[in-house]
Amino acid sequence: MPTKLQGRGESRMPLKVMVDLSSLDVRRPAQEGITENVSARGARVVTNKPWQPNERLNVRSLLGSFRSRARVVYCQALGHGSFAIGLQLVAAAGDWMSRR
């Protein structure tokens, strides 16, 4: 059952899905990440490179049809070269995972 995280207006659902993150700045290479939790308007994704708050990017699920524009809300260093980014999703469509 989804849980409501402190300070959030909506519930987040734990979900691990590989995603492709591509900056709107074409000079920055795309990278992959994995979601930790998702909601209708946001996601927490673990990546191996930091992102800047307010940076805009495209998010695409590698296992489903999900696509969205997003804004980086925060970037938290996790250690061992990993970073957690909080994303605000805009104009999201599709499913995180394919339905069978």
N, C-alpha and C positions, 0 to 999 in steps of 0.2 A: 504494500500500500504506500502511495507517495507520502512523503513527510513534508511538513512546512518548516523550512529553515528559518532561523531567527533573522528578523529584519526583512523578510521577503513577503510580498503580497500574494504569492502563489506557491504551489507545491512543486518540488523538484523530484524527479524520479531517477533513482540510480540506474545508469545505463552505460555500458562500455561498448562504444562503436568507433571504429577507425574513421577519421575524417581527413579531408584535404583542406588546407587553409591557404588561400591565395590572397595576397595583399592587392589592393587596388593600385598600388604603386608597382608598375611592371618591372622595375629594377630589382625588386625584392623577390627572391626565389620562393616558390610554393613549398610548403612542408606538411608533413602528416602529423596528426595528433590522435589522441584517444579521449573520448568524452568520459567524465566521471559521473555527471548527472545532467539532466536536461529538463526543461519545462517548455511551455508554449512560447515564452518570450526570452529564454536565456539558456546558456549551457556553460559548464565548467569543463575545460579541455586541458589535458596535459601535453606539452610539447617539449622539444629539446632546444628551442631557442626562445629568447624573450621577445615579447611584443610590447609596443608602447601604448599606454592608455589613450583612448580616443582614436587609435588607428582603425581604419575601415578595411574590411576584408570580406571575401566570399568563403562560405563554408559548404562543403559537399560531403555527404555520407558516402563511404566506399562500399557499404553493404546494402544500401537502399536508394530511394529516389529523393531523399531530403536535400534541399538546396536553400540557402539563405544568404542575404547580406547581413553583416554583423559589425558591431562596434566593440572594441576592447574596452571593458570597464576597469579591469585591474590585471596586473601581472605579478604573480607571487613566486619567488624562487623557492624551489622545494629541495634543493641540494642534488648532488650527483648529476649536474647538468640538465635537470628537469625544471620546467616552469609550468605553473597552473595559470590559465587565463580565464577570466570571467567574460563571457560574451553576451551582449544584448542583441537578440535576433530581430531582424527587420525583414518583412516580406518573405517569411518562411513558407515553404511548400514541400509536400511529399512526406515520406515515412523514413525514419532513421534506419530501419532494417526492412529488408524485403519481406513481404508476407507470402507464406506458402500455403 
